[in-house]
């Protein structure tokens, strides 16, 4: 174990999470493949190893500091990009049944390769728009927890993500800057998509004290039939 892994383990131990040797190996492979594939396609602007461990891996796992992952069985990650936060969460919580939805097929190809390299079971990588995938009965109103990390403003994210959440499940939006304005403009979309605000958690990353916020919404009932609207509409005409 080198200094970066020691720091990563120490930070997670402070949150009650202990990594074993195999999990550390998986994170190491993840980093290597991320950098290798990043030379062929744009997956991340963060490539320095310590920064990847803190700003991608640790940041992804931070969701579990506030949401009891042992109570979650099914997780959907919408617009996952390079696999954040779902793959780091899957490494630490192998019981999770993960579905990743991303609109760019190249990213899905990377994620499927990564899942195979890490030998992760019960991870389903789906190429498609969130608005289209949410119309599929296999995914609609099906997941205990749905996540999105820095994908769009909350009133748009709600229409992308809440249709995947089962009744009494949760959607957690992972944000950087203070979400107060987004929360205010998202009130109508929450009402329309049958959700309510449960909590907003704030913390700073240990590397550079960058601010992070987790917005936790509870799903109150099934998604109304008219949502989500057709692909592209939520971004062009957000619910306000």
C-alpha positions as CSV (number, residue, x, y, z in Angstrom):
1,X,0.0,0.0,0.0
2,X,1.5,3.4,-1.0
3,X,0.9,6.8,0.5
4,X,-2.1,7.7,-1.7
5,X,-3.8,4.4,-0.8
6,X,-3.0,4.9,2.8
7,X,-4.6,8.4,2.8
8,X,-7.7,7.0,0.9
9,X,-8.1,4.2,3.5
10,X,-7.6,6.6,6.4
11,X,-10.2,9.0,5.1
12,X,-12.7,6.2,4.6
13,X,-11.9,4.6,8.0
14,X,-12.9,8.0,9.6
15,X,-16.3,7.4,8.1
16,X,-16.5,3.8,9.3
17,X,-15.5,2.1,6.0
18,X,-12.6,-0.4,6.0
19,X,-11.2,-1.5,2.7
20,X,-9.7,-5.0,2.2
21,X,-6.8,-5.8,-0.1
22,X,-9.0,-6.9,-3.0
23,X,-11.0,-3.6,-2.9
24,X,-7.8,-1.6,-3.0
25,X,-6.7,-3.7,-6.0
26,X,-10.0,-2.9,-7.7
27,X,-9.6,0.8,-7.2
28,X,-6.0,0.6,-8.5
29,X,-7.2,-1.2,-11.7
30,X,-10.0,1.3,-12.0
31,X,-7.5,4.2,-12.0
32,X,-5.2,2.5,-14.5
33,X,-8.1,1.8,-16.9
34,X,-9.5,5.3,-16.5
35,X,-6.2,6.9,-17.5
36,X,-5.6,4.4,-20.3
37,X,-9.1,5.0,-21.9
38,X,-8.9,8.7,-21.2
39,X,-6.1,8.9,-23.8
40,X,-8.6,7.7,-26.4
41,X,-11.7,9.5,-25.3
42,X,-12.7,12.3,-22.9
43,X,-13.7,10.7,-19.6
44,X,-12.2,13.1,-17.1
45,X,-10.1,16.2,-16.8
46,X,-8.7,15.0,-13.5
47,X,-5.9,12.5,-14.2
48,X,-3.3,13.0,-11.3
49,X,-3.6,9.9,-9.2
50,X,-4.2,11.4,-5.8
51,X,-6.8,13.8,-7.2
52,X,-8.6,10.9,-8.9
53,X,-8.7,9.0,-5.6
54,X,-10.0,12.0,-3.7
55,X,-12.1,13.9,-6.3
56,X,-13.6,10.9,-8.0
57,X,-13.4,7.8,-5.8
58,X,-13.8,9.4,-2.3
59,X,-16.3,11.9,-3.6
60,X,-18.4,9.0,-5.1
61,X,-18.3,7.0,-1.9
62,X,-19.3,10.1,0.1
63,X,-22.9,9.4,-0.8
64,X,-22.7,6.4,1.6
65,X,-21.8,8.7,4.5
66,X,-25.3,10.0,4.5
67,X,-27.4,7.2,2.9
68,X,-27.4,3.8,4.5
69,X,-26.2,1.7,1.6
70,X,-26.7,-1.7,3.4
71,X,-30.5,-0.9,3.1
72,X,-30.2,-0.3,-0.6
73,X,-30.5,-3.3,-3.0
74,X,-30.9,-1.7,-6.4
75,X,-29.1,1.4,-7.6
76,X,-29.4,3.3,-10.9
77,X,-26.8,5.8,-11.9
78,X,-28.0,8.3,-14.6
79,X,-25.5,10.0,-16.8
80,X,-22.7,8.1,-15.0
81,X,-19.9,9.3,-17.3
82,X,-16.8,7.4,-16.2
83,X,-18.7,5.4,-13.6
84,X,-19.2,7.9,-10.8
85,X,-20.6,7.4,-8.2
86,X,-21.9,3.9,-9.0
87,X,-18.7,1.9,-9.6
88,X,-16.8,3.1,-6.4
89,X,-20.0,2.3,-4.5
90,X,-20.3,-1.1,-6.0
91,X,-16.6,-1.9,-5.1
92,X,-17.3,-1.1,-1.5
93,X,-20.9,-2.5,-1.4
94,X,-20.8,-5.6,-3.6
95,X,-24.4,-6.5,-2.8
96,X,-25.7,-3.6,-4.9
97,X,-27.5,-4.4,-8.1
98,X,-26.4,-1.5,-10.3
99,X,-27.8,-0.1,-13.5
100,X,-25.9,2.6,-15.3
101,X,-27.5,4.7,-18.0
102,X,-25.5,7.0,-20.3
103,X,-26.3,8.5,-23.6
104,X,-22.8,8.2,-25.1
105,X,-22.0,4.7,-26.4
106,X,-18.3,5.2,-26.0
107,X,-18.6,5.7,-22.3
108,X,-20.8,2.6,-22.0
109,X,-18.2,0.6,-23.9
110,X,-15.6,1.8,-21.4
111,X,-17.9,1.0,-18.4
112,X,-18.7,-2.5,-19.7
113,X,-15.0,-3.2,-20.2
114,X,-14.2,-1.9,-16.7
115,X,-17.0,-4.0,-15.2
116,X,-15.5,-7.1,-16.9
117,X,-11.9,-6.2,-15.8
118,X,-13.0,-5.7,-12.2
119,X,-15.2,-8.8,-12.3
120,X,-18.2,-7.0,-10.9
121,X,-21.4,-8.9,-10.9
122,X,-24.9,-7.5,-11.3
123,X,-23.9,-4.4,-13.1
124,X,-26.0,-3.5,-16.2
125,X,-24.6,-0.8,-18.5
126,X,-27.3,0.7,-20.7
127,X,-26.7,3.0,-23.7
128,X,-29.6,5.4,-24.1
129,X,-31.2,8.7,-23.1
130,X,-32.6,8.8,-19.6
131,X,-36.0,9.9,-21.0
132,X,-36.2,6.8,-23.2
133,X,-34.9,4.3,-20.6
134,X,-37.4,5.5,-18.1
135,X,-40.2,4.4,-20.4
136,X,-38.9,0.8,-20.2
137,X,-41.0,-1.2,-17.7
138,X,-37.7,-2.9,-16.6
139,X,-36.5,0.4,-15.2
140,X,-39.5,2.6,-14.6
141,X,-40.4,3.0,-10.8
142,X,-38.0,0.1,-10.0
143,X,-35.0,1.4,-8.0
144,X,-34.4,1.8,-4.3
145,X,-31.8,4.6,-5.0
146,X,-31.1,6.7,-8.1
147,X,-28.0,8.9,-8.3
148,X,-26.7,11.6,-10.6
149,X,-23.5,13.5,-10.2
150,X,-23.1,17.0,-11.7
151,X,-25.3,16.2,-14.7
152,X,-27.7,19.1,-15.0
153,X,-29.8,21.6,-12.9
154,X,-32.1,19.9,-10.4
155,X,-35.4,20.7,-12.2
156,X,-34.0,18.9,-15.2
157,X,-32.4,16.1,-13.2
158,X,-35.7,15.4,-11.5
159,X,-37.4,14.6,-14.8
160,X,-34.3,12.5,-15.8
161,X,-34.1,10.5,-12.6
162,X,-37.2,10.4,-10.5
163,X,-39.1,8.2,-13.0
164,X,-36.5,5.4,-12.2
165,X,-37.2,5.6,-8.4
166,X,-39.7,3.2,-6.9
167,X,-42.3,4.4,-4.5
168,X,-40.6,5.1,-1.1
169,X,-37.2,5.1,-2.8
170,X,-34.8,8.0,-3.0
171,X,-33.1,10.1,-5.6
172,X,-29.8,11.7,-4.5
173,X,-28.3,14.5,-6.6
174,X,-24.6,15.1,-6.0
175,X,-23.8,18.8,-6.4
176,X,-20.8,21.1,-6.0
177,X,-21.9,24.6,-5.4
178,X,-24.7,25.7,-3.0
179,X,-27.9,24.3,-4.4
180,X,-30.3,26.8,-2.8
181,X,-31.3,28.5,-6.0
182,X,-31.7,25.1,-7.8
183,X,-33.9,23.8,-5.0
184,X,-36.2,26.8,-5.2
185,X,-36.6,26.5,-9.0
186,X,-37.1,22.7,-8.7
187,X,-40.2,22.8,-6.4
188,X,-42.7,22.5,-9.3
189,X,-40.8,19.5,-10.8
190,X,-40.7,17.7,-7.4
191,X,-44.5,18.2,-7.1
192,X,-45.1,17.0,-10.7
193,X,-42.9,14.0,-10.3
194,X,-44.3,13.0,-6.9
195,X,-41.3,13.7,-4.7
196,X,-40.4,15.7,-1.7
197,X,-37.2,17.1,-0.2
198,X,-35.9,15.0,2.6
199,X,-32.4,16.4,3.3
200,X,-29.6,18.5,2.0
201,X,-26.1,17.5,3.3
202,X,-23.1,19.7,3.0
203,X,-19.4,18.8,3.4
204,X,-16.0,19.6,2.0
205,X,-13.6,17.3,0.2
206,X,-10.4,16.7,2.2
207,X,-8.1,17.5,-0.7
208,X,-8.8,21.1,-1.3
209,X,-11.9,21.7,0.8
210,X,-14.0,22.0,-2.3
211,X,-17.7,22.2,-1.3
212,X,-20.1,19.3,-1.9
213,X,-23.8,19.0,-1.4
214,X,-26.1,16.0,-1.5
215,X,-29.8,16.6,-2.2
216,X,-32.0,13.7,-1.0
217,X,-35.5,13.4,-2.4
218,X,-38.1,10.9,-1.4
219,X,-40.4,9.4,-4.0
220,X,-44.0,9.5,-2.8
221,X,-45.8,7.6,-5.5
222,X,-45.5,6.2,-9.0
223,X,-44.4,8.5,-11.9
224,X,-47.3,10.1,-13.7
225,X,-47.7,8.6,-17.2
226,X,-46.8,11.9,-19.0
227,X,-43.3,11.9,-17.6
228,X,-40.6,11.9,-18.6
229,X,-41.4,13.9,-21.7
230,X,-39.7,12.9,-25.0
231,X,-35.9,13.0,-25.2
232,X,-34.4,16.5,-25.3
233,X,-37.5,18.3,-24.0
234,X,-36.5,18.4,-20.3
235,X,-33.3,20.3,-21.2
236,X,-35.0,22.6,-23.6
237,X,-38.0,23.3,-21.5
238,X,-37.4,22.5,-17.8
239,X,-40.3,22.1,-15.5
240,X,-40.7,25.4,-13.7
